[in-house]
């Protein structure tokens, strides 16, 4: 079995078709098909269900995918561990929630100092990012601190305050009972905090929940009166100053939240990751002591 076969197998599993995997790798489709058949012969079992819409993993294929992710992650770690060059280099794949206000400063300090690193960034909600770190798909991620998985190690980045925001026409917290909740998809730490206060503490029956993909859309929708949102105060201070939204403060146990950076405990701490964590530590901020950035 070759590492390349596993890489191709993973890509076909992700894309769902031979043609898409071939296009991304710039291979002919027959090459991809031959690699998959070779791997199935070595495993002595079908790894994919073939159908008109493409390919989906069999139960055995799903098992192999789990091992494949670990094997390829170990391959990457092995290569980095034996490098004699201690200067950060290579790929670093990082995930982040959308509302890390000081992330550009951290990233710019890092990439300007370590120019041999190919850093890529994806956004998502906390739970999805955690899953990708646990599955070795990301080297690390900035997330909202909830219950940290035991297989992860976390590094505090900063603490901030969340506020419930409404359109300027809602003046009292009691008026929000019939309002829709505007939020990111399930797995968002802010959404979990609001749900805890809204449903459990206030015992307000769930009404309509509207999910959005970006913070900007959530804020614009709140200004237009579509509902209420629970967001970092630092992100909406200018809107409140302009009179476009109104703040409603919740108890500290719901409104105070930390952003942390997480990585797997069992992965080798490469110079590339070590210097990234060092950059985070050197740029730790307390939002209370920082001028507002708009």
C-alpha positions in Angstrom: 0.0 0.0 0.0 1.3 3.4 -0.9 0.7 6.7 0.8 -0.5 8.1 -2.6 -3.2 5.5 -2.8 -4.6 6.6 0.5 -4.4 10.3 -0.5 -6.4 9.5 -3.7 -8.8 7.3 -1.7 -9.5 10.2 0.7 -10.0 12.7 -2.1 -12.5 10.4 -3.9 -14.3 10.0 -0.6 -14.4 13.8 -0.1 -15.5 14.6 -3.7 -17.8 11.7 -4.3 -16.8 11.2 -7.9 -13.8 9.9 -9.8 -14.0 12.8 -12.3 -13.8 15.6 -9.6 -10.8 13.8 -7.9 -9.1 13.5 -11.3 -9.6 17.1 -12.1 -8.2 18.3 -8.8 -5.1 16.0 -9.1 -4.8 16.7 -12.8 -4.9 12.9 -13.4 -6.7 10.9 -16.1 -9.8 9.2 -14.6 -8.5 5.8 -15.5 -5.5 6.3 -13.3 -7.8 7.2 -10.3 -10.0 4.2 -11.0 -7.0 1.9 -11.2 -5.6 3.2 -7.9 -9.0 2.6 -6.1 -9.3 -0.9 -7.5 -5.8 -1.7 -6.4 -6.5 -0.5 -2.9 -9.8 -2.5 -2.8 -7.8 -5.6 -3.9 -5.3 -5.1 -1.2 -8.0 -4.6 1.4 -9.9 -7.5 -0.1 -13.2 -5.6 0.2 -15.2 -3.0 -1.8 -14.5 0.5 -0.4 -17.1 2.4 -2.4 -20.7 2.0 -3.5 -20.9 2.9 -7.2 -24.1 4.6 -8.4 -25.2 7.1 -11.1 -24.6 10.1 -8.9 -21.1 9.1 -8.0 -19.5 7.1 -5.2 -20.1 6.7 -1.5 -18.2 4.8 1.1 -19.1 1.4 2.2 -19.0 0.6 5.9 -15.5 -0.9 5.3 -14.5 2.3 3.4 -15.6 4.4 6.3 -13.4 2.4 8.6 -10.5 2.7 6.3 -11.0 6.5 6.0 -10.6 6.8 9.8 -7.3 4.9 9.7 -6.2 6.7 6.5 -6.6 10.1 8.1 -4.4 8.9 11.1 -1.8 7.4 8.8 -1.4 10.4 6.6 -1.3 12.7 9.6 1.5 10.6 11.1 3.3 10.7 7.8 3.2 14.5 7.8 4.2 14.5 11.5 7.1 12.1 10.8 8.5 14.2 8.0 8.3 17.3 10.2 9.8 15.6 13.2 13.0 14.5 11.4 13.7 17.7 9.6 17.0 19.1 10.6 15.9 22.6 9.6 14.3 24.1 12.7 13.1 27.2 10.9 9.3 27.0 10.5 8.3 25.9 7.0 5.8 23.8 5.1 2.0 23.8 5.3 0.0 25.0 8.3 -3.7 24.6 8.1 -5.7 26.6 10.7 -9.4 26.9 11.4 -11.2 29.8 13.1 -14.5 31.0 14.1 -15.5 34.2 12.3 -15.4 36.6 15.2 -11.7 36.5 16.3 -11.3 40.2 16.0 -7.5 40.2 16.6 -6.8 37.3 14.3 -5.4 39.5 11.5 -2.8 40.8 13.8 -1.7 37.4 14.9 -1.6 36.1 11.4 0.3 39.1 9.9 2.9 38.9 12.6 3.4 35.2 12.0 3.5 35.2 8.2 5.7 38.3 8.0 8.3 36.6 10.3 8.1 33.1 8.9 7.9 33.5 5.1 8.6 29.8 4.4 5.3 28.7 5.9 2.3 28.2 3.6 -0.5 29.1 6.0 -4.1 28.4 5.0 -7.2 29.5 6.9 -10.8 28.2 6.9 -13.8 29.4 8.9 -16.5 27.5 10.7 -18.4 27.1 13.9 -16.7 25.8 17.0 -17.9 22.2 17.0 -17.1 21.6 13.3 -13.6 23.0 13.8 -13.0 20.8 16.8 -14.1 17.8 14.8 -11.7 18.7 12.0 -8.8 19.0 14.4 -9.7 15.7 16.1 -9.8 14.1 12.6 -6.3 15.4 11.7 -7.8 17.6 9.0 -6.7 20.8 10.6 -3.4 21.5 12.5 -5.3 23.7 15.0 -8.2 26.1 15.4 -9.4 29.2 17.2 -12.7 28.3 18.9 -15.0 29.5 21.6 -14.1 27.8 24.9 -16.8 25.4 26.0 -15.9 21.9 27.2 -12.5 21.2 25.7 -12.2 17.6 24.4 -9.7 15.5 26.4 -7.7 14.8 23.3 -7.0 18.5 22.7 -4.7 21.0 24.4 -5.9 24.6 24.5 -4.1 28.0 24.7 -6.1 31.0 25.8 -6.1 33.9 23.3 -8.5 36.4 24.9 -11.7 36.9 26.8 -14.5 39.1 25.6 -18.0 40.1 26.4 -21.1 39.0 24.4 -24.2 41.2 24.2 -27.7 40.6 23.0 -28.4 43.1 20.2 -31.8 44.1 18.7 -33.0 46.8 16.4 -33.1 50.3 17.9 -36.9 50.0 18.2 -36.7 47.4 21.0 -36.0 49.2 24.2 -36.7 46.5 26.9 -35.4 43.0 27.2 -38.9 41.8 27.9 -39.9 42.7 24.3 -37.7 40.0 22.7 -39.9 37.0 23.6 -41.5 36.9 20.2 -38.3 37.7 18.2 -36.5 35.3 16.0 -32.9 34.3 16.9 -30.3 35.2 14.2 -27.3 33.0 14.6 -24.7 30.7 13.0 -25.4 27.0 12.5 -25.4 24.5 15.3 -22.1 24.0 17.0 -21.5 27.8 17.4 -20.4 28.6 21.0 -22.3 31.9 21.0 -25.5 30.2 20.0 -25.0 27.6 22.8 -24.6 30.3 25.4 -27.7 32.2 24.2 -29.8 29.0 24.1 -28.7 28.3 27.7 -30.0 31.7 28.9 -33.0 31.9 26.6 -34.5 28.4 27.0 -33.2 27.2 30.4 -32.8 30.4 32.5 -35.6 32.5 31.1 -37.7 29.5 30.0 -38.7 31.3 26.8 -40.2 28.7 24.4 -38.2 28.4 21.3 -39.6 30.4 18.4 -38.0 30.8 15.0 -34.3 30.3 14.5 -32.7 31.8 11.4 -29.2 30.5 10.5 -26.7 32.6 8.6 -23.2 32.0 7.2 -21.5 35.3 8.0 -21.5 37.7 10.9 -22.1 40.6 8.5 -25.4 39.1 7.4 -26.5 38.6 11.0 -25.7 42.2 11.9 -27.4 43.6 8.8 -30.5 41.5 9.5 -30.6 42.6 13.1 -30.5 46.3 12.1 -33.4 45.6 9.7 -35.4 44.2 12.6 -35.5 40.5 11.5 -34.6 39.3 15.0 -32.0 39.3 17.8 -28.4 38.2 17.9 -25.8 37.3 20.6 -22.4 38.6 19.4 -19.1 40.0 20.7 -19.5 43.6 21.9 -16.3 44.6 20.2 -17.8 43.7 16.8 -20.9 45.9 17.1 -19.8 48.9 19.2 -19.8 51.2 16.1 -23.4 50.1 15.2 -24.5 50.9 18.7 -22.7 54.2 18.6 -24.5 55.1 15.4 -27.9 54.2 16.9 -28.5 51.3 14.5 -28.8 48.6 17.2 -29.5 48.5 20.9 -27.4 46.5 23.5 -29.0 44.3 26.1 -26.6 42.9 28.7 -27.0 39.4 30.0 -25.5 37.9 33.3 -21.8 37.5 33.3 -22.0 33.7 33.3 -23.5 33.9 29.9 -21.8 37.0 28.5 -18.2 36.3 29.3 -16.5 33.9 26.9 -12.9 33.0 26.0 -11.5 32.4 22.6 -8.8 29.6 22.7 -6.5 27.9 20.2 -6.6 24.1 20.2 -4.5 21.3 18.7 -4.3 17.6 19.3 -2.3 16.5 22.3 -0.8 13.5 20.5 0.7 15.4 17.6 4.3 16.3 17.4 4.9 20.0 18.2 6.7 21.0 15.1 8.8 24.2 14.9 6.1 25.6 12.6 3.3 25.0 15.2 5.6 25.9 18.1 6.3 29.4 16.6 2.6 29.8 15.8 1.7 29.2 19.4 4.5 31.5 20.5 3.0 34.2 18.2 -0.4 33.8 19.9 1.2 34.1 23.3 3.1 37.2 22.3 -0.1 38.8 21.0 -2.5 37.9 23.9 -4.9 40.8 24.4 -7.4 41.9 26.9 -10.2 43.6 25.0 -10.9 45.9 27.9 -7.5 47.5 27.6 -7.5 47.8 23.8 -8.9 50.6 21.6 -11.9 49.6 19.6 -11.1 48.4 16.1 -13.8 48.9 13.5 
